[in-house]
Amino acid sequence: MPIHTQDYRHWEGTLNPSHYTRWWIIAKAELKLLAQRKIVRLIVAIPPSIYIVAHAILIYIFNQVPMVEFAFNIDNEFFQKFLFRNPGTGPPSSFLIALIAIFGGSGLIATDLKNNALSLYLSKPISWIDYLIGKFAVIGILLGCFTLIPGMLLFLEHALLTDTPFLKENYWLPLSIVAYSVLITLSSGLLILLFSSLTSNPRYAIIGFCAVWFGSPVIYEVLKAITRTSKVSLVSIWANYDILGTALFAGSSDYAVHWVWALLIQVALIVLCLFVLHRRIRAVEIVK
């Protein structure tokens, strides 16, 4: 029986046009998968859209219908509370952020671990950094569409509808909106990715995230009732956001804690998330 040999031609194509855009391949694929899930489209898109449109209508009525009286003013604290507000003090933006993080990010890494797809990703010319950036880009884009982009558009709407002195006196607000949005997106996005990397079941990731997101404010309220001081507010992730938001938007603080301590807590949380994510991803990385 004759033996036939076949020689392979040398591939002259380009493996990847840019080393710095490999993460986008992962992000784009995950965004397409999320867009195909009807429940994700409904929960991630509709409630935040209603929340954003309601604030846009309030700004319009405030500037164009002077006979209507409001119990609040469109100022720096208005934009701070739009980006993050506790459920007990107004429209629950913190709850909407949790919804976006849960339905958009709980299965980003857990599903890969369940299907053994993480090792497949890392067997390609993709580093663990590319993988992590690609996964974070998904939740970062979703949260950015709820915080950064609407916040800037609402500021622009109010600046165009109101008189010139507002823009002159609050020219620094866009920088505060950007900084506050990045802080919320970075810490909450990495937090959901952290719990997603610790399990192969997205439900357990949701439980862990909710335990921290909704449990830490409860612990703070219990400690506050026992100690009768707000110095224990650092245990609450919501309180840390409020403290830093008050510092960024030059508002009045309700906590007896300097904003530097809240910043250190947030930095420590981000570093912890990155450390755990690095260990979890590298644990299954294929050694070439």
N, C-alpha and C positions, 0 to 999 in steps of 0.2 A: 504494500500500500504506500503510495508516494506521500512524502511529507512536504507540505508547502509551508514556506516561511513568509511572513509579512513584516515589512519594515515600516516603522511609524515615522511620519514626516515631522520635522521640527516645527512646533507651534510658534508662529511669528507674531501672534497678537499681543495685546496689552492686557495683563491680568487685572490691573486696576488703574484707571487714569489718574487717580489722586489718592495718596496715602491718607490725607486728612479728611476724606469724605466717605471712608468705608463705613463709618457708623450710621450714615444716612440710609444705607441699604437696609439695615436692621430696623431703623425707625420707620421708614416708609412701609416696610412689610407689616409691622405691628399696627400702624395706623390703618392700613387697609383691612386687617383682620378685625379691628375694633369697629370700623365703619360698617362691616357686614353684620354685626350683631345688633339686632333691633333694640334690645333692652338697653344697650350701651348708648345708642343714638338717642333714645328717649330720655334717659336719666341724665346723661352727661350734657345734652344739648338744651332740652326744654326748660327745666327749672333755672339754670343759670341765665338763660336768655330772658326769661320773665323777670328775673331779679335785675338784670342790666337795663332792660327796657323801662322798668318801673322807675329806676333812678334817673334815666334820661327824661322821662315825662315829668318827674318832680322838678328837675332843673329847668325845663321849659316853662312849666306853670309858674315857678318861682320868679322867673324873669319877665314873662309876658303877661301874666295875670296878676297885677299888683293888688287887686281887691281880696285875693285869697291869702289868709294868714296861716303861717306855718309855725310850728313849735320849735323849729330849728332853723339854722342859717346855713347857706351854702358856703362853707369856709374850709379851712384846712382839716378840721376834725370830721367834716362830712366825707371827705375823700379817704381819710384813714378808716372810718367805720365802714365805708363801702368795700374796701379791700379785705378787712377782717373785723367781724363783730360777733360777740358772743350771742348765742341764742336767747339768753335771758335779757339782753339789752336792746333787742331790735331784730330786724330781718337776719336770719341765721346764715350769714356768709360762711361762718366756720363749718356749718353743717353741709353746705354746698361744696366746699373744698374737700370735705371728707368723702362726699359722694363721687366726685371726680377722681379722687385718688383711689378709692376702693374699686370702682367699676373700670377705671382706666389703667390701673397699675398693679392690682393684686395678683394678676396672673402673668405678668410680663416675664418673670424669671421662674415662678413656680411651675408654669406650664412647660417650660423648657426642661426643667428637672424631671417632671413627670414623664415626658416623652423622650427623655435622653437626647434632647436636641442641643443642649448646651455644649456637650463634647463635639457635636457635629459643627456647631458654629466655630469653636476654637480650633478645629482641625483645618479650617480654611485659613488663608492669610489674614486673619483678623485677630488682633490682640484682645486681652481682657479689658483694656481701656476702651477700645473701639466698641466692644460689646456693651460695656456699662454706659458709655455715652449714648449709644443708640437706644438703649432701653430707657434711660433717663430723659432723652429727648422727647419720647412719646408723652410721658406724664408732664414734662416741662411745657410742651406745646399746649396740652389741654388746660393746664393751670394758667399758663400765660394768656390764653384766650379768655379766661375768666377774671384775671387780675390786671395784668399789665396793659393789655390793649384796651379793654373797656375803661380802665382808669384814666388813660391818656385821652381817650375820645370824650369822656365826660368832662374832663378839665377843659379840653378845647371847646366843647359846646358851651360851657358856662363862660369861658373867656370871650367867646364871640357874642353871646347874648347879653352879658352884663356890661357895665361901663369900664372904661380904660383903667381906672385906679386899681381894680382887682388884679389885673395882670401885672401892674407895676409893683404892687405890694406882695404878690404871691408868685413871683417869677421862679422861685425855688421849688415850688410844688411838684413840677414834673420830675425833678431829680429824686424827691422823696417818694413819689409814686413808683418810680423805677426801682429804687433801693428796697422799698418795702415789698414790692411784688417779687423781686428776685429772692429776698430772704424767705418769704412764705413758700415760694415754689421750690426752692432748693432744699429746705429742711423737710417739708412735708413730702416732697417727691422722693427724696432719699429714704425717708422713713418707711414709706410703703414698699419701696424696693428692698429695703432691709428685711422686712417680714416676708416678702415674696421669695427671697433667697433662702430663707430658713426652712422652707417646707416645699413639698411637691403638690400640696393641695391649696389652691387659692383661698378656700374657705378659712383655713387656719391663718393665712396671712391677713385676712379681713379681721378675724378675731383679735389677733395681736395688735394690729393698727388701731382698732377701735378701743382696745384696752388702754392704750397710751393716749390717744386723741381725746376720748371722752372720759377716761378714768382719771387722768391727772388733774383736771379741774375739780372733780369730785373730791379727790384727796386733798386738794388745796382748801376747799371749803370746809372740810372736816378739821384740818389742822388750824385753819383760821378761827373756827369756832372754839377750839380748845385753847389755843395760845392767845386769842384776841389781838392778833397783829397780822398785818399783810406782808410781813417780812418773809413769810413762808411761801410767797407767791412763786418763787423760782421753781417749785415742783410742778407747776402747771404750764403746759405748753401754750395754752391760750393767754395766760397772764404774761408770759415772756413776749409773745407777739404784741400784746397791748402796751407793755412797757417800752419796747423798741419803737412801736408805732407812735407813741406819744412823744418820744425823743425826736423822731424823724419829722413829724408834722407839727412840732412846737405846741403840743396840746397840754392839758392839765392832767397830771397823773393821779391815779387813785391808789397807788401802791407806794409803800415806804421802802422802795428798793431802787438803787441807782441803775440806770440803763446799761452801764458797763457790765454788771453782773449778768443781766439777761443776755447780753451779747456773748459773753463767755459761755453761758449755758448753750446757746444756739450753735456756737462754733464747736463746742465739745460734742454736741449731738451730731453735727455734720461729720466731724472727724470719726466718731464712733461708727456711723453708718458706712462711711467709705472704707474703714478698716475691716468691718465684717463682710462687706460686699467683696472686697479684694480677696479675703481669705476664702470665701465661699466659691467665687468664680475660679480662682487659681487652683482650688482643690480638684477640679475636674478638667483643668486645662491639659491638653495633650502636649507632651514634650516632643518637640520635633528633633 
